[in-house]
Amino acid sequence: MSNERKTHWEKIYAEKSPQQVSWTQSEPSTSLELIKAAQLPLDAPIIDVGGGESHLVDHLLQLGYSDISVLDISKNALERCQDRLGKAADKVEWIVADITQFQPIRSYALWHDRAVFHFLTQKEDRAAYKRLVSNYVSHSLILSTFSLSGPLKCSGLPIQQYDATSLASLFAPQLELIHHKEEIHQTPFNTTQAFIYTYFTPKRS
Ligand SMILES: C[S@@+](CC[C@H](N)C(=O)[O-])C[C@H]1O[C@@H](n2cnc3c(N)ncnc32)[C@H](O)[C@@H]1O
């Protein structure tokens, strides 16, 4: 695990409240809309990569999904999420890992990532991520990043901006871009950030 990366994120979640970080959403509406559109059975394995303190897991549990994993590089983030959920946290698999070094032991029907992949500014990290989604996503990949009109940094770290074309070519030929959508995110401090949401499926050969 990259120590610098982990130290950065542990510090963020030790020091900042959800109202003090730009990515907080009161409701992850677009993610939920895309997840529902995937029409998966409720026992399908779903992973939220870099889930942090997102409320997505709360909504998925409420909707009745029963095989949910949340992965994050920050143990603090996952503990805060677990505290919020209380007993319901026992129904979730919590994975502390740097996604670039994650070694899954099974496939996921649906892989969700909002605002994590864009931190991978090194080619080899993107290649590791592509290997993972190519080999361990069986039905849907929902990936959301800052768009070309979004910020150049997040949480003080440089990010890579994307549009639908650049993401589609990055994940081709193993995954096929089916749908994309732009969204303006309203941060807790009343600024805006332009995101792109993409929905991929594995390409059948
Ligand atoms: C901008 S936040 C987004 C959090 C969440 N996805 C959301 O939409 O609210 C980025 C998250 O990715 C996590 N993260 C950053 N780099 C990571 C990596 N290499 N592996 C796993 N998690 C990472 C951070 O700890 C943080 O929780």
The ligand as an SDF file (V2000), in Angstrom:
LIG
                    3D

 27 29  0  0  0  0  0  0  0  0999 V2000
  -13.1490   12.0140   -3.0630 C   0  0  0  0  0  0  0  0  0  0  0  0
  -13.4080   10.7280   -1.9170 S   0  0  0  0  0  0  0  0  0  0  0  0
  -14.8980    9.9790   -2.5450 C   0  0  0  0  0  0  0  0  0  0  0  0
  -15.5770    9.1350   -1.5070 C   0  0  0  0  0  0  0  0  0  0  0  0
  -16.8750    8.4490   -1.9860 C   0  0  0  0  0  0  0  0  0  0  0  0
  -16.6400    7.6070   -3.1510 N   0  0  0  0  0  0  0  0  0  0  0  0
  -17.9500    9.4410   -2.2540 C   0  0  0  0  0  0  0  0  0  0  0  0
  -18.3530    9.5800   -3.4110 O   0  0  0  0  0  0  0  0  0  0  0  0
  -18.3980   10.0880   -1.2850 O   0  0  0  0  0  0  0  0  0  0  0  0
  -12.1490    9.5540   -2.4300 C   0  0  0  0  0  0  0  0  0  0  0  0
  -12.1370    8.3100   -1.5570 C   0  0  0  0  0  0  0  0  0  0  0  0
  -11.2530    7.3610   -2.1450 O   0  0  0  0  0  0  0  0  0  0  0  0
  -10.3930    6.8340   -1.1560 C   0  0  0  0  0  0  0  0  0  0  0  0
   -9.1520    6.4880   -1.8810 N   0  0  0  0  0  0  0  0  0  0  0  0
   -8.2560    7.3400   -2.4360 C   0  0  0  0  0  0  0  0  0  0  0  0
   -7.2890    6.6740   -3.0610 N   0  0  0  0  0  0  0  0  0  0  0  0
   -7.5730    5.3540   -2.8960 C   0  0  0  0  0  0  0  0  0  0  0  0
   -6.9270    4.1530   -3.3060 C   0  0  0  0  0  0  0  0  0  0  0  0
   -5.7830    4.1820   -4.0190 N   0  0  0  0  0  0  0  0  0  0  0  0
   -7.4850    2.9910   -2.9650 N   0  0  0  0  0  0  0  0  0  0  0  0
   -8.6440    2.9420   -2.2460 C   0  0  0  0  0  0  0  0  0  0  0  0
   -9.2880    4.0400   -1.8200 N   0  0  0  0  0  0  0  0  0  0  0  0
   -8.7620    5.2320   -2.1470 C   0  0  0  0  0  0  0  0  0  0  0  0
  -10.2660    7.9180   -0.1140 C   0  0  0  0  0  0  0  0  0  0  0  0
   -9.9130    7.4570    1.1530 O   0  0  0  0  0  0  0  0  0  0  0  0
  -11.6580    8.5430   -0.1500 C   0  0  0  0  0  0  0  0  0  0  0  0
  -12.5280    7.9080    0.7430 O   0  0  0  0  0  0  0  0  0  0  0  0
  1  2  1  0
  2  3  1  0
  2 10  1  0
  3  4  1  0
  4  5  1  0
  5  6  1  0
  5  7  1  0
  7  8  2  0
  7  9  1  0
 10 11  1  0
 11 12  1  0
 11 26  1  0
 12 13  1  0
 13 14  1  0
 13 24  1  0
 14 15  1  0
 14 23  1  0
 15 16  2  0
 16 17  1  0
 17 18  1  0
 17 23  2  0
 18 19  1  0
 18 20  2  0
 20 21  1  0
 21 22  2  0
 22 23  1  0
 24 25  1  0
 24 26  1  0
 26 27  1  0
M  CHG  2   2   1   9  -1
M  END
$$$$
